[in-house]
Amino acid sequence: MTILLDWSYKFIFDPPFDRLTNIYTVTKIYTYSELAQDSIDLFSVTYAPYGITEIDYETDELPKIRTGGIYKLVDVVNESNIQYIPEHMVKLAPDPNVKKYQNLTLAWHVGAFENMEELTAAQDTINQLVSKLFGVMTPITPLEIGVMWLSDSDYQDIQNQRQDAREKYISWYSENINLRKEIDKLKAITIAQNKLIKAMMGIGNP
C-alpha cells in the first residue's frame, strides 16, 4: 500500500503500542539514517515509554527498523501529539477512508423558571423524540446557566406570554395531543353508550 504524505489515516498498532491506535496525518517517512540525522532518538521517544528495554530494542527491533520506513505521525486533533512509528509496528494496512465529522449537541434557551423541576415534565417527551429521529439515546440534561432577578409581576408576565404562545402554537405534537384527547373522549362516550344499550336490553348486571 502506498502511503501519501499529508494524508490522514487510521493506524492500528500491535501491542504494546496498541494504545497509540488513532487517526494521524503522515507528515514524513524517514529512513533510519534520516531519523538519526534529525537527532531523533527512536528508542527514547517510541520504545522506552512502553517498557521495551534497550537490549530488546537493539536485538529484536533495530534490524527491522534499519530495513523499513519510519512514519512521522501527527494526531489530527492534537497536533502537539507526534509519534515516530516504524512501519513494521503497524498491525493492519492504514485506513485512508477517514474524514472529519461535526460533534454536535442540541441546546435551547428556555429562560427564567422558579426551579429546575418545571422542565422535567418535558424531558421524557424530548428524549423520546430525539431517540426516534436520530437513534441517539443520550438523555437531555437541563442546566442552569445563570440567575435572573425579577419582580413577581414581571415573572407572571413571562408566564402569561408562555401560556398565550402555547395556546396559539400549532404543531404535529400539539395536534397529536388534541387528537389523543378527542379519541379518549370518544372512547368514553362509546363505552357509556354501550352500557346504556345493554341496560335498555336487559343485558349484563343491573
C-alpha positions as CSV (number, residue, x, y, z in Angstrom):
1,M,0.0,0.0,0.0
2,T,1.3,3.4,-0.9
3,I,1.2,5.9,2.0
4,L,0.7,9.5,0.9
5,L,2.3,12.4,2.7
6,D,-0.1,14.9,4.3
7,W,-2.9,12.4,4.2
8,S,-4.7,11.2,7.2
9,Y,-5.2,7.5,8.1
10,K,-6.5,5.4,10.9
11,F,-3.5,3.4,12.3
12,I,-3.8,0.3,14.3
13,F,-0.7,-1.0,16.1
14,D,0.5,-4.2,17.6
15,P,0.8,-4.5,21.4
16,P,2.2,-2.9,23.5
17,F,1.7,0.1,21.1
18,D,-2.0,-0.5,20.6
19,R,-2.7,2.3,23.0
20,L,-1.4,4.6,20.2
21,T,-4.1,3.4,17.8
22,N,-5.7,6.6,16.4
23,I,-6.1,8.8,13.3
24,Y,-2.9,10.5,12.2
25,T,-1.6,12.6,9.4
26,V,1.5,11.2,7.8
27,T,3.9,14.2,7.5
28,K,7.1,12.4,6.7
29,I,8.5,8.9,6.1
30,Y,12.1,8.6,7.3
31,T,14.8,6.0,6.7
32,Y,16.7,5.1,9.8
33,S,19.7,7.2,8.8
34,E,17.5,10.2,8.1
35,L,16.0,9.9,11.5
36,A,19.5,9.9,13.1
37,Q,20.4,12.9,11.0
38,D,17.4,14.8,12.6
39,S,18.8,13.8,16.0
40,I,15.7,11.8,16.9
41,D,16.4,9.0,19.4
42,L,13.7,6.4,18.3
43,F,14.4,4.2,21.4
44,S,13.7,7.1,23.8
45,V,10.7,8.6,22.1
46,T,8.9,5.4,21.0
47,Y,10.1,2.3,22.7
48,A,11.2,3.2,26.3
49,P,7.8,4.7,27.3
50,Y,6.2,1.2,26.6
51,G,8.7,-0.8,28.7
52,I,10.9,-2.0,25.9
53,T,14.5,-2.5,27.2
54,E,17.4,-1.2,25.2
55,I,18.7,-4.7,24.8
56,D,15.4,-5.9,23.3
57,Y,15.3,-2.9,21.1
58,E,18.7,-3.5,19.7
59,T,18.2,-7.2,19.3
60,D,14.7,-7.5,18.1
61,E,13.7,-4.1,16.7
62,L,16.7,-2.4,15.3
63,P,17.2,-4.9,12.4
64,K,13.6,-4.4,11.2
65,I,13.9,-0.6,11.6
66,R,17.0,-0.4,9.5
67,T,15.3,-2.0,6.5
68,G,12.0,-0.2,6.7
69,G,10.4,3.2,6.8
70,I,9.6,5.2,9.9
71,Y,6.4,7.3,9.9
72,K,6.2,10.7,11.5
73,L,2.6,10.8,12.6
74,V,0.7,13.9,13.8
75,D,-2.5,13.5,15.7
76,V,-5.4,15.1,13.7
77,V,-6.9,16.5,16.9
78,N,-3.9,17.4,18.9
79,E,-1.0,18.5,16.6
80,S,1.4,18.5,19.6
81,N,1.0,14.7,19.8
82,I,3.7,13.5,17.4
83,Q,4.6,9.8,17.1
84,Y,7.6,8.2,15.3
85,I,6.4,4.7,14.3
86,P,8.4,2.1,12.3
87,E,6.2,0.6,9.6
88,H,6.6,-3.0,10.9
89,M,4.7,-2.0,14.1
90,V,1.5,-1.3,12.1
91,K,-0.9,-4.2,12.6
92,L,-3.2,-3.6,9.6
93,A,-2.9,-1.5,6.5
94,P,-3.6,2.1,7.4
95,D,-7.2,3.0,6.5
96,P,-7.3,6.2,4.3
97,N,-11.1,6.4,4.4
98,V,-11.3,8.8,7.3
99,K,-12.8,12.3,7.4
100,K,-13.9,15.0,9.9
101,Y,-17.4,14.9,11.3
102,Q,-19.1,17.6,13.4
103,N,-19.6,16.6,17.1
104,L,-23.0,18.2,17.8
105,T,-25.2,18.9,20.7
106,L,-28.8,20.2,20.9
107,A,-29.3,23.3,23.1
108,W,-32.0,25.9,23.5
109,H,-32.5,28.7,25.9
110,V,-35.8,28.5,27.8
111,G,-35.4,31.5,30.1
112,A,-36.5,32.1,33.7
113,F,-38.2,29.4,35.8
114,E,-38.7,29.1,39.5
115,N,-37.0,25.8,39.7
116,M,-35.4,23.1,37.5
117,E,-38.2,20.6,38.2
118,E,-40.5,22.6,35.9
119,L,-38.5,21.3,33.0
120,T,-38.6,17.6,34.0
121,A,-42.1,17.1,32.5
122,A,-40.7,17.9,29.1
123,Q,-37.6,15.7,29.4
124,D,-39.2,12.4,28.6
125,T,-41.0,13.7,25.6
126,I,-37.9,15.3,24.2
127,N,-35.8,12.2,24.9
128,Q,-38.3,10.0,23.0
129,L,-38.4,12.4,20.1
130,V,-34.6,12.7,19.7
131,S,-34.2,8.9,20.1
132,K,-36.8,8.2,17.4
133,L,-35.4,10.8,14.9
134,F,-31.7,10.3,15.4
135,G,-31.2,7.0,17.3
136,V,-29.4,8.9,20.0
137,M,-30.1,7.5,23.4
138,T,-28.2,10.1,25.5
139,P,-30.8,11.8,27.8
140,I,-31.1,15.5,27.8
141,T,-29.7,17.3,30.8
142,P,-31.3,20.6,32.0
143,L,-28.6,23.1,33.0
144,E,-28.7,26.3,34.9
145,I,-26.6,28.9,33.0
146,G,-27.2,31.8,35.5
147,V,-29.9,33.6,37.5
148,M,-32.3,36.4,36.7
149,W,-33.8,38.8,39.2
150,L,-37.4,39.6,38.5
151,S,-40.4,41.0,40.4
152,D,-43.3,38.8,40.9
153,S,-45.3,40.7,38.3
154,D,-42.5,40.5,35.8
155,Y,-42.3,36.8,36.2
156,Q,-46.1,36.4,35.9
157,D,-46.0,38.4,32.7
158,I,-43.4,35.9,31.3
159,Q,-45.7,33.0,32.4
160,N,-48.7,34.7,30.7
161,Q,-46.7,35.1,27.5
162,R,-45.7,31.4,27.6
163,Q,-49.3,30.3,28.1
164,D,-50.5,32.5,25.3
165,A,-47.8,31.1,23.0
166,R,-48.8,27.5,23.9
167,E,-52.4,28.1,23.1
168,K,-51.7,29.7,19.7
169,Y,-48.9,27.4,18.6
170,I,-49.9,24.5,16.4
171,S,-47.6,21.6,15.7
172,W,-47.8,17.9,15.0
173,Y,-47.1,17.4,18.7
174,S,-49.9,19.7,19.9
175,E,-52.2,18.3,17.2
176,N,-51.3,14.8,18.4
177,I,-52.2,15.6,22.0
178,N,-55.5,17.1,20.9
179,L,-56.3,14.1,18.8
180,R,-55.5,11.7,21.6
181,K,-57.8,13.7,23.9
182,E,-60.5,13.5,21.3
183,I,-60.0,9.8,20.9
184,D,-60.2,9.2,24.7
185,K,-63.3,11.3,24.8
186,L,-65.0,9.3,22.0
187,K,-63.9,6.0,23.7
188,A,-65.6,7.1,26.9
189,I,-68.8,8.1,25.1
190,T,-68.8,4.8,23.2
191,I,-68.4,2.8,26.5
192,A,-71.2,4.8,28.1
193,Q,-73.5,4.3,25.1
194,N,-72.8,0.5,25.1
195,K,-73.6,0.3,28.8
196,L,-76.8,2.2,28.2
197,I,-77.8,0.0,25.3
198,K,-77.1,-3.2,27.3
199,A,-79.1,-1.8,30.2
200,M,-82.1,-1.0,28.0
201,M,-81.9,-4.5,26.5
202,G,-81.6,-6.1,29.9
203,I,-78.1,-7.5,29.2
204,G,-75.5,-7.7,31.9
205,N,-75.6,-6.8,35.6
206,P,-78.4,-4.4,36.7
